[in-house]
């Protein structure tokens, strides 16, 4: 029986806009991508096309520490800004987007991006970062995996601007599609980009852009789509309504999915942590804070995960998880400066690696994500599974008050999604 799907949808968007006082520096050009919607066609081959899977894992390993640091730093900043709200975002989508920007950043702007991403500028070669993100995307998109993951990049370039061929080559090497757009026709440009996002997130992220600046030089979009099946599906007939305690004054009724089975679990001073595996080498990790420990858990997620890894054990668990759907926006223009990425959004930005002239800055940096945990139908099939259990009562874990979660892909060592559920009904 296949009755539970966990669907994760995410898209991040960055828009680079020309300064008003540099309008005269736009470059008219008549090369091979003048028409609206035309594909940039640069004959550039991935230099790791024939690399082995092991080589890709080694390459991705070189960026995993930085990616992990970035994910937890970003989580602490986002939840601090939204203490009483549900939160969901994709750290890997945002990391890939920043990695893309660093391809065209120079000087202090580049250093801030690299450091903000969790890397040491003096200790991490730029090539390792670029190769790591390229191989990460290739592994995420491996259609041989049982886990369904799609990740990609779209680069929408103004027909009024000449983008350096070297930058476009690097963008293609990172797996980016490139299109020419007329931003003067901003409604048409907005529709083209929104349609691209909607298509690549399977219709789950719509109208990511509410407006497009006519002076935009280019708009970059990264998307990630995830669909996973639990390794041990929940049975719909055991889903029952129960109380979820939002806070001491508010309790809401929500459906809880329940089952008993063996899970990796750790009982820490601050929280109970349980890992629920997907088919295809990924897991959802649920972190249920002890009373009065939510702030501590939110600000020390990395420590909590380290303790979990050192103390977890397999145990028989009577598990209850609320059904929930969460959509969220993160204004990266507000969050990233708190992580040291400041110049990118100011007149000090140096993105001369894109156009050859330092007259661009980021005007929009929007991230949208959506995640859904629910049951969808039944598939008729016959199977017999026998699992020996000890003759004792199982540990009861009921996620019935605010908790945080993350979805981790073991294959790429990447945190695909992170979030916090304050109220499953919102």
RANOR-V739780 format. One record per backbone hydrogen bond with DSSP energy under -0.5 kcal/mol. CO is the residue of the C=O (numbers start at 0). NH is the residue of the N-H. Records with the same first field share a line. If there is no record, write none. Layout:
# RANOR-V739780
CO=NH  NH
This chain:
# RANOR-V739780
0=2
2=4  375
3=229
4=6  373
5=227
6=371
7=225
8=369
9=223
10=367
11=221
12=365
13=219
14=16  362  363
15=216  217
16=360
18=21
19=22
21=24
22=25
25=27
30=33
34=37
37=179
39=41
40=42
41=43
45=48
47=50
51=55
52=56
53=57
54=58
55=59
56=60
57=61
58=61
59=62  63
60=63  64
62=66
63=67
64=68
65=69
66=70
67=71
68=72
69=73
70=74
71=75
72=76
73=77
74=78
75=79
76=80
77=81
81=84
86=419
88=90  417
89=93
90=94
91=95
92=96
93=97
94=98
95=99
96=100
97=101
98=102
99=102
100=103  104
103=352  353
105=108  109
106=110
107=111
108=112
109=113
110=114
111=115
112=116
113=118
114=117
116=69
118=120
119=122  123
122=124
124=127  128
125=129
126=130
127=131
128=132
129=133
130=134
131=135
132=136
133=137
134=138
135=139
136=140
138=141
140=142
141=144
146=148
147=226
149=224
151=222
152=176
153=155  220
154=156  178
155=218
156=180
157=160
159=26
160=162
163=167
164=168
165=169
166=170
167=171
168=172
169=173
170=175
171=174
174=152
176=154
177=39
178=156
179=36
180=158  182
181=184
183=185
184=188
185=189
186=190
187=191
188=192
189=193
190=194
191=195
192=196
193=197
194=198
195=199
196=200
197=202
198=201
200=203
203=205
207=209
212=215
214=17
216=157
217=15
218=155
219=13
220=153
221=11
222=151
223=9
224=149
225=7
226=147
227=5
228=278
230=232
233=235
234=237
235=238
237=239
239=255
241=253
243=245  251
244=401
246=249
249=245  246
251=243  253
253=241
254=322
255=239
256=320
257=234
258=318
260=316
262=264  314
263=274
264=312
265=267  272
269=289
270=267
271=287
272=265
273=275  285
274=263  276
275=283
276=230
277=280  281
280=409  410
281=277
282=284  407
283=275  285
284=405
285=273  287
286=288  403
287=271
289=292
292=296
293=297
294=298
295=299
297=300
299=303
300=304
301=305
302=306
303=307
304=308
305=309
306=310
307=311
312=264
314=262  316
315=394
316=260  318
317=396
318=258
319=398
320=256
323=372
325=370
327=368
329=331  366
330=333  334
331=335
334=337
335=338  340
336=339
339=341
341=344
342=345
343=361
345=348
348=350
349=105
350=353  354
351=355
353=163
356=358
358=18
360=16  362
363=14
364=331  332
365=12
366=329
367=10
368=327
369=8
370=325
371=6  373
372=323
373=4
377=379
389=391
394=317  396
396=319  398
397=399
399=244
402=420
403=286
404=418
405=284  407
406=415  416
407=282  409
408=412  413
413=408  415
414=91
416=406
417=88
418=404
419=86  421
420=402
422=425
423=324
